[in-house]
Amino acid sequence: MKPGIRAIFLLIFLSCASLISYALYLQLIKNLLPCPLCVVQRVAYWLVGLTALLAFLHNPQVTVRRIYSGAMVVFAFAGAVVALRQAWLVRYPEAFECGISPEEKFLNALPIAQWWPTMFEANGDCADAIWKFASLNLPDWSAIFFLIFGGLAVYIFLPVAIGGREQSRT
């Protein structure tokens, strides 16, 4: 694997770890509770980040690298869809049903929420728009990052799909 591609995997992993750490900071220090959609996005960040870490450590040849990058595209796309759904709910809170949602009950009943409740327990309201930076709220930024990660994964995947052989990208 070219050093540049390996560096992209490491960059994606470190970015996901930073975003998850920042989410925990917002939760534990700023008391911003995660909603069910936030928890699903956290899971997607974990999946993208761990896949990138495995690809970085494994340093695979072209075929296996395509599997890693393909999985990252799927995880990033799923995370972006959830983030965009939450962004829509923030903009149109009247479309949101108040009370404990079935998603919240389901997520909080999962073993992972029992194992690490600080990370995976959903207690917040998906329609809250408390946090903003540069006129964008948290789900907007999350969607942007998922799309960046997905774009980078496609960038890694495509040289093989287009040219049929490894291209030099350093």
Buried (B, 14 or more C-beta within 10 A) or exposed (E): BBEEBBEBBBBBBBBBBEBBEEBBEBBEEEEBBBBBBBBBBBBBBBBBBBBBBBBBEBEBEEEEBBEBBBBBBBBBBBBBBBBBBBBBBBEEEEEBEEEEBEBBEEBBEBEBBEEEEEBBBBBBBBBBBBEEEEEBBBBBBBBEBBBBBBEBBBEBBEBBEEEEEBEEEE
